Amino acid sequence: MHNGGVNSIVPPSRFTIEVVHDLICPWCYLGVRRLFRTLRQRPDLRYELIWRPFLLNPDMPTAGMSRNDYVMRKFGSEERGRRLYSSIGEIGRSEGIEFRFDRIRRAPNSVNAHRLVRYAGRFGRAGPLVECLFEAHFVAGRDIGDLAVLIALAAEQGLEPNAVRRFLMSDEETEAVHADNLRAHRLGINGVPCFVISGRHAIAGAQEPDVLERLLDVAAIEMVEQG
């Protein structure tokens, strides 16, 4: 059982799963896919998902940059980037994700996408929207830094487009996104995905479901012991 909210009050019988992620991170897409697979296999667990933004490219221009320029800046050469993305693609296929890095034309600034996830959380739609944003970026090659794209994706998740447009045109939740990013760094989180369970147990990387399940079991047992 879960709702995709961001700041919901957690009943004593639930534990929290904080998902520290960036929506332009392919490993985060893999990690979230594996987390959801694990949770589907364990309907007995009672938890609350909390989506925590992490900015892999905090200096990214608001309008993003060309994908080629980004790859060169990040990896030093197109060939090196191609090898890495090929490896990620193979892992993705094992999880049912068909990464299409060739369709990505622009590397986006992810701040507005993170803001939208926080907004969707007010309506219990954060989790589905996160999956939708990952698929849009990594499979369809859509620019999730573009407000029109974000509004369309939000509408696909049942959110009212005009309300979403007003939200995105404001500065609402922008400070909160940057504050969560700073908080993650202060906690020593330097890479994503990172899963923080009950505020005490953390595990980084796109972990296999059995690893995640063991950690969730620890949190569930602790919750029972605490009464």
C-alpha positions as CSV (number, residue, x, y, z in Angstrom):
1,M,0.0,0.0,0.0
2,H,1.3,3.4,-0.8
3,N,0.3,6.8,-1.9
4,G,2.7,9.0,-4.0
5,G,2.5,12.0,-1.7
6,V,5.5,14.1,-0.7
7,N,4.6,15.5,2.7
8,S,1.9,13.2,4.0
9,I,1.7,12.4,7.7
10,V,2.9,8.8,8.3
11,P,0.8,6.7,10.6
12,P,2.8,4.8,13.3
13,S,2.3,1.5,11.5
14,R,4.1,2.7,8.4
15,F,7.7,3.3,7.7
16,T,9.1,5.8,5.2
17,I,11.0,5.1,2.0
18,E,12.8,8.3,0.8
19,V,13.8,8.0,-2.8
20,V,16.6,10.4,-3.5
21,H,16.8,10.7,-7.3
22,D,17.2,12.8,-10.3
23,L,14.8,12.5,-13.2
24,I,17.6,12.7,-15.8
25,C,19.5,9.8,-14.2
26,P,19.2,6.4,-16.0
27,W,20.3,4.5,-12.9
28,C,17.5,6.2,-11.0
29,Y,15.0,4.9,-13.6
30,L,16.4,1.4,-13.1
31,G,16.4,1.8,-9.3
32,V,12.9,3.0,-9.1
33,R,11.7,0.3,-11.5
34,R,13.3,-2.3,-9.2
35,L,11.9,-0.7,-6.1
36,F,8.4,-0.8,-7.5
37,R,8.9,-4.4,-8.5
38,T,10.0,-5.3,-5.0
39,L,7.0,-3.5,-3.4
40,R,4.5,-5.2,-5.7
41,Q,5.9,-8.5,-4.4
42,R,5.4,-7.5,-0.8
43,P,1.8,-6.3,-0.4
44,D,2.1,-6.9,3.3
45,L,4.4,-4.0,3.8
46,R,3.0,-0.7,5.0
47,Y,5.1,2.3,3.9
48,E,5.0,5.9,2.7
49,L,7.1,6.9,-0.4
50,I,8.8,10.3,-0.2
51,W,10.4,11.6,-3.3
52,R,13.5,13.6,-2.7
53,P,15.1,15.6,-5.5
54,F,18.8,15.5,-6.2
55,L,20.4,17.7,-8.9
56,L,23.1,15.9,-10.8
57,N,23.7,19.1,-12.9
58,P,23.0,22.0,-10.5
59,D,24.6,24.5,-13.0
60,M,22.6,23.3,-16.0
61,P,21.1,26.3,-17.9
62,T,17.3,26.7,-17.4
63,A,16.8,25.9,-21.0
64,G,19.1,22.8,-20.9
65,M,21.8,22.2,-23.5
66,S,22.3,20.1,-26.6
67,R,22.7,16.4,-25.8
68,N,26.0,16.3,-27.7
69,D,27.5,19.2,-25.7
70,Y,26.3,17.5,-22.5
71,V,27.9,14.1,-23.3
72,M,31.2,15.8,-24.3
73,R,31.2,17.8,-21.0
74,K,30.3,14.9,-18.8
75,F,32.3,12.0,-20.4
76,G,35.0,13.8,-22.4
77,S,34.1,12.0,-25.7
78,E,31.1,10.7,-27.5
79,E,32.6,7.2,-27.7
80,R,33.0,7.0,-23.9
81,G,29.4,8.1,-23.4
82,R,28.1,5.7,-26.1
83,R,29.9,2.7,-24.3
84,L,28.3,3.6,-21.0
85,Y,24.8,4.1,-22.4
86,S,25.1,0.8,-24.2
87,S,25.9,-0.9,-21.0
88,I,22.9,0.8,-19.2
89,G,20.7,-0.2,-22.2
90,E,21.5,-3.9,-21.7
91,I,20.6,-3.7,-18.0
92,G,17.5,-1.8,-18.8
93,R,16.2,-4.4,-21.2
94,S,16.4,-7.0,-18.3
95,E,14.0,-4.7,-16.4
96,G,11.6,-4.1,-19.3
97,I,13.0,-0.6,-20.0
98,E,13.9,0.2,-23.7
99,F,16.4,3.1,-23.2
100,R,16.5,5.2,-26.4
101,F,19.4,7.6,-25.7
102,D,19.5,8.3,-29.5
103,R,16.1,10.1,-29.2
104,I,17.3,12.5,-26.6
105,R,18.2,15.8,-28.3
106,R,18.5,18.1,-25.3
107,A,19.8,17.5,-21.8
108,P,17.2,19.2,-19.6
109,N,17.4,21.2,-16.4
110,S,15.4,19.0,-14.0
111,V,14.3,21.5,-11.4
112,N,10.8,22.1,-12.9
113,A,10.2,18.3,-13.3
114,H,11.1,17.9,-9.6
115,R,8.7,20.7,-8.7
116,L,6.0,19.0,-10.7
117,V,6.5,15.8,-8.8
118,R,6.0,17.7,-5.5
119,Y,2.9,19.2,-6.9
120,A,1.6,15.8,-8.1
121,G,2.2,14.5,-4.5
122,R,-0.6,16.8,-3.3
123,F,-3.0,14.6,-5.3
124,G,-1.4,11.2,-4.6
125,R,0.1,11.1,-8.1
126,A,3.8,11.6,-7.5
127,G,4.9,8.0,-8.0
128,P,3.0,7.5,-11.3
129,L,4.3,10.8,-12.5
130,V,7.9,9.9,-11.7
131,E,7.6,6.8,-13.9
132,C,5.9,8.8,-16.6
133,L,8.7,11.4,-16.6
134,F,11.4,8.7,-16.7
135,E,9.7,7.1,-19.7
136,A,9.1,10.3,-21.5
137,H,12.8,11.3,-21.2
138,F,14.6,8.0,-21.6
139,V,12.3,6.1,-24.0
140,A,10.4,8.8,-26.0
141,G,13.2,11.4,-25.9
142,R,10.9,14.2,-24.8
143,D,12.4,17.3,-23.2
144,I,11.2,17.2,-19.6
145,G,12.7,20.6,-19.1
146,D,10.1,22.1,-21.4
147,L,7.0,23.4,-19.6
148,A,4.6,22.4,-22.4
149,V,5.9,18.8,-22.2
150,L,5.5,18.8,-18.4
151,I,2.0,20.1,-18.6
152,A,1.1,17.4,-21.1
153,L,2.6,14.7,-19.0
154,A,0.8,15.9,-15.9
155,A,-2.5,15.9,-17.8
156,E,-1.8,12.3,-18.8
157,Q,-1.7,11.6,-15.0
158,G,-5.1,13.2,-14.5
159,L,-3.9,16.6,-13.3
160,E,-5.7,19.7,-14.4
161,P,-3.6,21.4,-17.1
162,N,-4.4,25.0,-16.4
163,A,-3.7,24.5,-12.7
164,V,-0.4,22.8,-13.6
165,R,0.5,25.7,-15.9
166,R,-0.1,28.2,-13.2
167,F,2.0,26.3,-10.7
168,L,4.9,25.9,-13.1
169,M,4.8,29.5,-14.1
170,S,5.2,30.4,-10.4
171,D,8.3,29.9,-8.2
172,E,6.3,27.6,-5.9
173,E,8.4,24.6,-4.6
174,T,11.6,25.8,-6.3
175,E,13.2,26.7,-3.0
176,A,12.1,23.3,-1.6
177,V,13.7,21.4,-4.4
178,H,17.0,23.2,-3.9
179,A,16.7,22.7,-0.1
180,D,16.2,19.0,-0.5
181,N,19.2,18.8,-2.9
182,L,21.3,20.6,-0.3
183,R,20.0,18.3,2.5
184,A,21.0,15.2,0.5
185,H,24.6,16.5,0.1
186,R,24.8,17.4,3.8
187,L,23.7,13.8,4.6
188,G,26.6,12.6,2.6
189,I,24.6,11.5,-0.4
190,N,26.8,12.1,-3.4
191,G,25.2,9.8,-6.0
192,V,21.8,8.5,-6.9
193,P,19.5,6.7,-6.6
194,C,19.7,6.4,-2.8
195,F,17.0,4.9,-0.7
196,V,16.7,6.0,2.9
197,I,14.4,3.7,5.0
198,S,12.8,5.0,8.2
199,G,15.4,7.8,8.2
200,R,18.0,5.4,9.5
201,H,19.0,2.9,6.8
202,A,20.4,4.1,3.5
203,I,21.4,2.1,0.4
204,A,22.7,3.7,-2.8
205,G,22.6,2.5,-6.3
206,A,20.1,0.6,-8.5
207,Q,20.0,-2.4,-6.2
208,E,18.6,-5.8,-7.0
209,P,15.1,-6.4,-5.6
210,D,16.3,-9.0,-3.1
211,V,18.7,-6.5,-1.6
212,L,16.0,-3.9,-1.3
213,E,13.6,-6.5,0.2
214,R,16.0,-7.4,3.0
215,L,16.4,-3.7,3.9
216,L,12.6,-3.2,3.9
217,D,12.2,-6.3,6.1
218,V,14.6,-4.8,8.6
219,A,12.5,-1.6,8.7
220,A,9.2,-3.5,9.0
221,I,10.6,-5.6,11.9
222,E,11.8,-2.4,13.7
223,M,8.4,-0.9,13.2
224,V,6.7,-3.9,14.9
225,E,9.2,-3.9,17.8
226,Q,8.6,-0.2,18.4
227,G,4.9,-0.9,18.7
